[in-house]
Amino acid sequence: MAFDDVKESLTEAEASIRSYVESSQEYYKLKGFKFLMRGITSFSKILMVGVVALLALLFLSFAASFGIGQALNNTFYGFLCVGLFYLLIGLLLYFLRHKLNKPLLKKFSEFYFDDI
């Protein structure tokens, strides 16, 4: 009799453990899917906004180049001024890249750890 009770308790415990493991697996699958989809949608939004911003920057750069060139009576100088401006911005970002890492890492870690 005692063995039957122990056997029945163990069978119930095993069923409970299996149910818990299956529920945990489903939970982590859903959590992983949610995290993946948030990442994909964020990336696609950034990509779309980035493409539009780059196109706007391209047209504004052409407009600035032609405008400066017209003011200087030489289109070449207009394009040269805009190119040097972008070169200056690129060098500035290159030299400040280490100072940009910390805020970016902090922002992305907030995004990641808010989901967990």
C-alpha positions as CSV (number, residue, x, y, z in Angstrom):
1,M,0.0,0.0,0.0
2,A,2.7,2.5,0.9
3,F,4.5,1.7,-2.3
4,D,1.4,2.4,-4.3
5,D,1.1,5.8,-2.7
6,V,4.7,6.6,-3.4
7,K,4.4,5.4,-6.9
8,E,1.3,7.5,-7.5
9,S,3.0,10.6,-5.9
10,L,6.0,10.1,-8.2
11,T,3.8,9.8,-11.2
12,E,2.0,13.0,-10.3
13,A,5.3,14.8,-9.7
14,E,6.7,13.6,-13.0
15,A,3.6,14.8,-14.8
16,S,3.9,18.2,-13.0
17,I,7.5,18.5,-14.0
18,R,6.8,17.6,-17.6
19,S,4.1,20.2,-17.7
20,Y,6.4,22.8,-16.2
21,V,9.2,22.1,-18.7
22,E,6.8,22.3,-21.6
23,S,5.3,25.6,-20.4
24,S,8.8,27.0,-19.8
25,Q,9.8,26.0,-23.4
26,E,6.8,27.7,-24.9
27,Y,7.4,30.8,-22.8
28,Y,11.0,31.1,-23.9
29,K,10.0,30.5,-27.5
30,L,7.5,33.3,-27.3
31,K,9.9,35.6,-25.5
32,G,12.6,34.9,-28.1
33,F,10.1,35.5,-30.9
34,K,9.1,38.8,-29.3
35,F,12.7,39.9,-28.9
36,L,13.5,38.9,-32.5
37,M,10.5,40.7,-33.9
38,R,11.2,43.9,-32.0
39,G,14.8,43.8,-33.3
40,I,13.7,43.2,-36.9
41,T,11.0,46.0,-36.8
42,S,13.4,48.4,-35.2
43,F,16.1,47.6,-37.8
44,S,13.6,48.0,-40.6
45,K,12.4,51.4,-39.3
46,I,15.9,52.6,-38.9
47,L,16.7,51.4,-42.4
48,M,13.7,53.2,-44.0
49,V,14.4,56.4,-42.1
50,G,18.1,56.2,-43.0
51,V,17.4,55.7,-46.7
52,V,15.1,58.7,-46.8
53,A,17.6,60.8,-44.7
54,L,20.4,59.8,-47.1
55,L,18.4,60.8,-50.1
56,A,17.5,64.1,-48.6
57,L,21.2,64.7,-47.6
58,L,22.2,63.8,-51.2
59,F,19.8,66.4,-52.7
60,L,20.7,69.0,-50.1
61,S,24.4,68.4,-50.8
62,F,23.9,68.9,-54.5
63,A,21.8,72.1,-53.8
64,A,24.5,73.4,-51.5
65,S,27.3,72.6,-53.9
66,F,25.6,74.3,-56.8
67,G,24.6,77.3,-54.6
68,I,28.2,77.7,-53.3
69,G,29.5,77.2,-56.8
70,Q,27.2,79.9,-58.1
71,A,28.3,82.3,-55.4
72,L,32.0,81.6,-56.1
73,N,31.4,81.6,-59.9
74,N,32.8,78.1,-60.1
75,T,30.8,74.9,-59.6
76,F,34.0,73.0,-58.8
77,Y,34.7,75.1,-55.7
78,G,31.1,74.5,-54.5
79,F,31.5,70.7,-54.7
80,L,35.0,71.1,-53.1
81,C,33.6,73.0,-50.2
82,V,30.8,70.5,-49.6
83,G,33.3,67.6,-49.9
84,L,35.7,69.2,-47.4
85,F,32.8,69.8,-45.0
86,Y,31.9,66.1,-45.1
87,L,35.5,65.2,-44.7
88,L,35.8,67.4,-41.7
89,I,32.6,65.8,-40.2
90,G,34.0,62.3,-40.9
91,L,37.4,63.1,-39.2
92,L,35.6,64.6,-36.2
93,L,33.5,61.5,-35.8
94,Y,36.6,59.3,-36.2
95,F,38.4,61.1,-33.5
96,L,35.4,61.2,-31.2
97,R,34.4,57.5,-31.8
98,H,35.6,56.4,-28.4
99,K,33.4,59.0,-26.6
100,L,30.4,57.8,-28.7
101,N,30.8,54.2,-27.7
102,K,29.7,54.6,-24.0
103,P,26.4,56.4,-24.7
104,L,25.5,54.0,-27.6
105,L,26.3,51.0,-25.4
106,K,24.2,52.4,-22.6
107,K,21.2,53.1,-24.9
108,F,21.3,49.6,-26.5
109,S,21.8,47.9,-23.2
110,E,18.6,49.6,-21.9
111,F,16.8,48.4,-25.0
112,Y,18.0,44.8,-24.4
113,F,17.6,44.6,-20.7
114,D,14.1,46.1,-20.7
115,D,12.9,43.1,-22.7
116,I,14.4,40.5,-20.3
